[in-house]
Amino acid sequence: MTLAPTELSLTPDKRLLIEWSDGSQRLYRVQELRDACPCATCREKRNAPPAPTSSMLLPVLSAAEARPLELQGMTPVGNYAYSIAFSDGHDTGIYTFDLLRELGTPAVG
């Protein structure tokens, strides 16, 4: 039996709560989901060697990067995944149900 989400919601502290077809619930921090983005660009960035930087240089952040990261929406992809849009403008990752089951923490309630 393939497990699938049965309900999606945001908690008051802005975490994603997914209820699964086996009755389990998992909580996801938005930054955790963004950091685990499975798109090709994000995978390449995670696997690239660190770029040499000067300790005197500070990164320049865009307005979107300076704001707290939020979920903007989730769109089903077939019967196996969701595409997640983030407030930093990123929306190309396809999060399979299997990946979502690996991420997050069990909800205690």
N, CA and C atoms as a LAMMPS dump frame, in Angstrom:
ITEM: TIMESTEP
0
ITEM: NUMBER OF ATOMS
327
ITEM: BOX BOUNDS ff ff ff
-5.0000000000000000e+02 5.0000000000000000e+02
-5.0000000000000000e+02 5.0000000000000000e+02
-5.0000000000000000e+02 5.0000000000000000e+02
ITEM: ATOMS id mol type element x y z
1 1 1 N 0.841 -1.182 0
2 1 2 C 0 0 0
3 1 3 C 0.889 1.249 0
4 2 1 N 0.664 2.141 -0.904
5 2 2 C 1.399 3.391 -0.961
6 2 3 C 0.747 4.391 -0.026
7 3 1 N 1.567 4.992 0.835
8 3 2 C 1.042 5.999 1.745
9 3 3 C 0.912 7.321 1.016
10 4 1 N -0.153 8.037 1.322
11 4 2 C -0.409 9.322 0.679
12 4 3 C -0.954 10.3 1.71
13 5 1 N -0.696 11.58 1.52
14 5 2 C -1.278 12.579 2.413
15 5 3 C -2.802 12.6 2.287
16 6 1 N -3.464 12.759 3.425
17 6 2 C -4.919 12.89 3.417
18 6 3 C -5.353 14.292 3.801
19 7 1 N -4.445 15.046 4.481
20 7 2 C -4.768 16.42 4.854
21 7 3 C -3.475 17.209 5.057
22 8 1 N -3.485 18.452 4.589
23 8 2 C -2.368 19.377 4.762
24 8 3 C -2.881 20.588 5.532
25 9 1 N -2.077 21.075 6.489
26 9 2 C -2.466 22.294 7.201
27 9 3 C -1.219 22.971 7.754
28 10 1 N -1.365 24.235 8.089
29 10 2 C -0.29 24.977 8.744
30 10 3 C -0.638 25.118 10.217
31 11 1 N 0.357 24.888 11.063
32 11 2 C 0.168 25.037 12.497
33 11 3 C 0.281 26.527 12.843
34 12 1 N -0.148 26.92 14.053
35 12 2 C -0.011 28.333 14.44
36 12 3 C 1.435 28.838 14.379
37 13 1 N 2.418 27.945 14.555
38 13 2 C 3.817 28.377 14.469
39 13 3 C 4.38 28.224 13.058
40 14 1 N 3.479 28.119 12.073
41 14 2 C 3.823 28.129 10.639
42 14 3 C 4.581 26.885 10.169
43 15 1 N 4.399 25.764 10.86
44 15 2 C 4.953 24.509 10.356
45 15 3 C 3.865 23.794 9.553
46 16 1 N 4.312 23 8.582
47 16 2 C 3.386 22.208 7.779
48 16 3 C 3.062 20.929 8.532
49 17 1 N 1.799 20.613 8.636
50 17 2 C 1.346 19.358 9.236
51 17 3 C 0.717 18.527 8.136
52 18 1 N 1.248 17.314 7.946
53 18 2 C 0.673 16.395 6.963
54 18 3 C 0.117 15.194 7.706
55 19 1 N -1.154 14.907 7.445
56 19 2 C -1.769 13.681 7.94
57 19 3 C -1.716 12.665 6.816
58 20 1 N -1.271 11.446 7.144
59 20 2 C -1.043 10.402 6.15
60 20 3 C -2.133 9.341 6.194
61 21 1 N -2.251 8.599 5.11
62 21 2 C -3.311 7.59 4.967
63 21 3 C -3.214 6.459 5.984
64 22 1 N -2.064 6.303 6.651
65 22 2 C -1.957 5.279 7.698
66 22 3 C -2.319 5.838 9.07
67 23 1 N -2.783 7.097 9.116
68 23 2 C -3.186 7.726 10.364
69 23 3 C -2.072 8.493 11.055
70 24 1 N -0.853 8.386 10.576
71 24 2 C 0.254 9.114 11.196
72 24 3 C 0.228 10.579 10.771
73 25 1 N 0.91 11.41 11.564
74 25 2 C 1.034 12.833 11.264
75 25 3 C 2.501 13.211 11.389
76 26 1 N 2.951 14.086 10.475
77 26 2 C 4.33 14.585 10.535
78 26 3 C 4.323 16.097 10.426
79 27 1 N 5.262 16.713 11.15
80 27 2 C 5.439 18.168 11.132
81 27 3 C 6.715 18.51 10.385
82 28 1 N 6.669 19.613 9.619
83 28 2 C 7.792 20.034 8.777
84 28 3 C 8.056 21.511 8.999
85 29 1 N 9.299 21.854 9.294
86 29 2 C 9.709 23.251 9.313
87 29 3 C 9.889 23.695 7.858
88 30 1 N 9.504 24.909 7.554
89 30 2 C 9.595 25.408 6.181
90 30 3 C 11.045 25.387 5.703
91 31 1 N 11.98 25.808 6.548
92 31 2 C 13.387 25.826 6.155
93 31 3 C 13.895 24.416 5.871
94 32 1 N 13.433 23.439 6.627
95 32 2 C 13.824 22.042 6.382
96 32 3 C 13.388 21.603 4.983
97 33 1 N 12.164 21.934 4.617
98 33 2 C 11.672 21.574 3.288
99 33 3 C 12.482 22.281 2.204
100 34 1 N 12.751 23.572 2.417
101 34 2 C 13.514 24.334 1.423
102 34 3 C 14.93 23.784 1.282
103 35 1 N 15.561 23.449 2.41
104 35 2 C 16.925 22.914 2.381
105 35 3 C 17 21.546 1.708
106 36 1 N 15.906 20.803 1.728
107 36 2 C 15.874 19.462 1.132
108 36 3 C 15.324 19.464 -0.281
109 37 1 N 15.181 20.64 -0.894
110 37 2 C 14.601 20.716 -2.233
111 37 3 C 15.309 19.744 -3.177
112 38 1 N 14.545 18.895 -3.842
113 38 2 C 15.142 17.884 -4.715
114 38 3 C 15.385 18.327 -6.154
115 39 1 N 15.167 19.604 -6.483
116 39 2 C 15.376 20.025 -7.877
117 39 3 C 16.858 19.945 -8.238
118 40 1 N 17.145 19.895 -9.515
119 40 2 C 18.522 19.744 -9.996
120 40 3 C 19.417 20.886 -9.535
121 41 1 N 18.922 22.113 -9.584
122 41 2 C 19.728 23.262 -9.182
123 41 3 C 20.123 23.166 -7.708
124 42 1 N 19.171 22.841 -6.847
125 42 2 C 19.467 22.749 -5.413
126 42 3 C 20.387 21.569 -5.111
127 43 1 N 20.18 20.438 -5.792
128 43 2 C 21.083 19.287 -5.593
129 43 3 C 22.504 19.658 -5.979
130 44 1 N 22.677 20.374 -7.096
131 44 2 C 24.008 20.798 -7.528
132 44 3 C 24.642 21.728 -6.503
133 45 1 N 23.875 22.677 -5.978
134 45 2 C 24.403 23.603 -4.979
135 45 3 C 24.829 22.865 -3.71
136 46 1 N 24.024 21.883 -3.276
137 46 2 C 24.368 21.134 -2.066
138 46 3 C 25.623 20.301 -2.264
139 47 1 N 25.842 19.794 -3.472
140 47 2 C 26.975 18.909 -3.74
141 47 3 C 28.222 19.633 -4.227
142 48 1 N 28.117 20.929 -4.507
143 48 2 C 29.265 21.691 -5.005
144 48 3 C 30.237 21.977 -3.863
145 49 1 N 31.534 22.024 -4.179
146 49 2 C 32.489 22.41 -3.134
147 49 3 C 32.238 23.856 -2.725
148 50 1 N 32.528 24.179 -1.484
149 50 2 C 32.289 25.552 -1.042
150 50 3 C 33.137 26.539 -1.839
151 51 1 N 32.526 27.632 -2.199
152 51 2 C 33.241 28.667 -2.955
153 51 3 C 34.168 29.416 -2.006
154 52 1 N 35.372 29.756 -2.471
155 52 2 C 36.263 30.524 -1.602
156 52 3 C 35.68 31.918 -1.355
157 53 1 N 35.685 32.327 -0.115
158 53 2 C 35.168 33.647 0.225
159 53 3 C 36.131 34.337 1.168
160 54 1 N 36.047 35.595 1.166
161 54 2 C 36.836 36.384 2.093
162 54 3 C 36.026 36.561 3.37
163 55 1 N 36.671 36.446 4.491
164 55 2 C 35.963 36.627 5.756
165 55 3 C 35.507 38.07 5.941
166 56 1 N 35.988 38.963 5.1
167 56 2 C 35.613 40.37 5.207
168 56 3 C 34.357 40.708 4.408
169 57 1 N 33.906 39.803 3.557
170 57 2 C 32.749 40.086 2.712
171 57 3 C 31.483 39.555 3.365
172 58 1 N 30.442 40.347 3.319
173 58 2 C 29.141 39.927 3.819
174 58 3 C 28.243 39.632 2.625
175 59 1 N 27.428 38.589 2.714
176 59 2 C 26.531 38.305 1.597
177 59 3 C 25.461 39.389 1.461
178 60 1 N 25.073 39.659 0.244
179 60 2 C 24 40.61 -0.019
180 60 3 C 22.73 39.795 -0.221
181 61 1 N 21.737 40.08 0.588
182 61 2 C 20.48 39.354 0.526
183 61 3 C 19.444 40.159 -0.245
184 62 1 N 18.638 39.437 -1.029
185 62 2 C 17.511 40.099 -1.688
186 62 3 C 16.431 40.348 -0.639
187 63 1 N 15.444 41.146 -0.977
188 63 2 C 14.34 41.417 -0.048
189 63 3 C 13.633 40.123 0.329
190 64 1 N 13.453 39.213 -0.643
191 64 2 C 12.784 37.939 -0.364
192 64 3 C 13.603 37.082 0.591
193 65 1 N 14.934 37.116 0.449
194 65 2 C 15.799 36.323 1.32
195 65 3 C 15.849 36.887 2.736
196 66 1 N 15.628 38.196 2.884
197 66 2 C 15.693 38.837 4.191
198 66 3 C 14.441 38.573 5.027
199 67 1 N 13.326 38.277 4.388
200 67 2 C 12.08 37.989 5.104
201 67 3 C 12.089 36.546 5.606
202 68 1 N 11.321 36.262 6.652
203 68 2 C 11.204 34.863 7.094
204 68 3 C 10.627 34.007 5.962
205 69 1 N 11.186 32.829 5.789
206 69 2 C 10.742 31.918 4.737
207 69 3 C 9.362 31.37 5.071
208 70 1 N 8.47 31.369 4.09
209 70 2 C 7.117 30.849 4.278
210 70 3 C 6.725 29.961 3.113
211 71 1 N 5.752 29.094 3.365
212 71 2 C 5.149 28.309 2.285
213 71 3 C 4.127 29.19 1.586
214 72 1 N 4.196 29.24 0.265
215 72 2 C 3.23 30.017 -0.505
216 72 3 C 2.127 29.129 -1.068
217 73 1 N 2.432 27.845 -1.247
218 73 2 C 1.43 26.933 -1.763
219 73 3 C 2.023 25.571 -2.07
220 74 1 N 1.135 24.6 -2.188
221 74 2 C 1.516 23.234 -2.557
222 74 3 C 0.554 22.758 -3.631
223 75 1 N 1.109 22.209 -4.706
224 75 2 C 0.307 21.733 -5.821
225 75 3 C 0.572 20.25 -6.026
226 76 1 N -0.485 19.422 -6.102
227 76 2 C -0.249 17.999 -6.351
228 76 3 C 0.412 17.774 -7.711
229 77 1 N 1.3 16.806 -7.751
230 77 2 C 1.938 16.365 -8.994
231 77 3 C 1.558 14.891 -9.14
232 78 1 N 0.637 14.617 -10.046
233 78 2 C 0.152 13.246 -10.189
234 78 3 C -0.383 12.74 -8.868
235 79 1 N -0.186 11.447 -8.639
236 79 2 C -0.61 10.82 -7.385
237 79 3 C 0.589 10.404 -6.558
238 80 1 N 1.711 11.16 -6.691
239 80 2 C 2.925 10.718 -6.019
240 80 3 C 3.741 11.834 -5.388
241 81 1 N 3.366 13.109 -5.569
242 81 2 C 4.241 14.185 -5.102
243 81 3 C 3.49 15.504 -4.999
244 82 1 N 4.209 16.5 -4.431
245 82 2 C 3.75 17.89 -4.394
246 82 3 C 4.869 18.787 -4.898
247 83 1 N 4.483 19.837 -5.581
248 83 2 C 5.388 20.932 -5.895
249 83 3 C 5.122 21.98 -4.816
250 84 1 N 6.194 22.491 -4.213
251 84 2 C 6.04 23.451 -3.124
252 84 3 C 6.611 24.799 -3.558
253 85 1 N 5.817 25.849 -3.373
254 85 2 C 6.262 27.218 -3.668
255 85 3 C 6.621 27.894 -2.354
256 86 1 N 7.806 28.518 -2.334
257 86 2 C 8.309 29.201 -1.143
258 86 3 C 8.314 30.704 -1.364
259 87 1 N 8.324 31.456 -0.263
260 87 2 C 8.286 32.916 -0.347
261 87 3 C 9.56 33.511 -0.937
262 88 1 N 10.638 32.723 -1.056
263 88 2 C 11.854 33.247 -1.694
264 88 3 C 11.796 33.123 -3.21
265 89 1 N 10.636 32.685 -3.74
266 89 2 C 10.441 32.578 -5.176
267 89 3 C 10.756 31.211 -5.75
268 90 1 N 11.296 30.315 -4.937
269 90 2 C 11.658 28.988 -5.44
270 90 3 C 10.42 28.091 -5.472
271 91 1 N 10.232 27.387 -6.603
272 91 2 C 9.05 26.52 -6.72
273 91 3 C 9.267 25.358 -7.685
274 92 1 N 10.516 24.957 -7.918
275 92 2 C 10.77 23.922 -8.926
276 92 3 C 10.967 22.524 -8.35
277 93 1 N 11 22.386 -7.042
278 93 2 C 11.207 21.06 -6.452
279 93 3 C 9.944 20.22 -6.474
280 94 1 N 10.101 18.951 -6.792
281 94 2 C 9 17.984 -6.747
282 94 3 C 9.271 17.065 -5.552
283 95 1 N 8.475 17.202 -4.508
284 95 2 C 8.65 16.447 -3.267
285 95 3 C 7.766 15.2 -3.321
286 96 1 N 8.399 14.048 -3.571
287 96 2 C 7.631 12.803 -3.624
288 96 3 C 7.101 12.481 -2.233
289 97 1 N 6.058 11.663 -2.196
290 97 2 C 5.528 11.243 -0.908
291 97 3 C 6.605 10.514 -0.103
292 98 1 N 7.43 9.698 -0.776
293 98 2 C 8.501 8.988 -0.071
294 98 3 C 9.465 9.973 0.581
295 99 1 N 9.847 11.044 -0.128
296 99 2 C 10.743 12.037 0.44
297 99 3 C 10.077 12.729 1.628
298 100 1 N 8.815 13.102 1.483
299 100 2 C 8.114 13.76 2.584
300 100 3 C 8.023 12.863 3.814
301 101 1 N 7.91 11.571 3.62
302 101 2 C 7.865 10.636 4.755
303 101 3 C 9.221 10.576 5.461
304 102 1 N 10.311 10.819 4.72
305 102 2 C 11.635 10.808 5.333
306 102 3 C 11.925 12.093 6.105
307 103 1 N 11.343 13.195 5.675
308 103 2 C 11.578 14.491 6.295
309 103 3 C 10.621 14.692 7.472
310 104 1 N 10.824 15.766 8.172
311 104 2 C 9.91 16.126 9.268
312 104 3 C 10.106 15.264 10.493
313 105 1 N 9.211 15.48 11.435
314 105 2 C 9.224 14.721 12.688
315 105 3 C 7.794 14.267 12.985
316 106 1 N 7.665 13.143 13.678
317 106 2 C 6.31 12.707 14.039
318 106 3 C 5.624 13.77 14.908
319 107 1 N 4.369 14.015 14.624
320 107 2 C 3.59 14.961 15.421
321 107 3 C 3.11 14.228 16.67
322 108 1 N 3.314 14.86 17.785
323 108 2 C 2.864 14.279 19.062
324 108 3 C 1.58 14.988 19.432
325 109 1 N 0.547 14.226 19.625
326 109 2 C -0.688 14.915 19.936
327 109 3 C -1.666 14.004 20.419
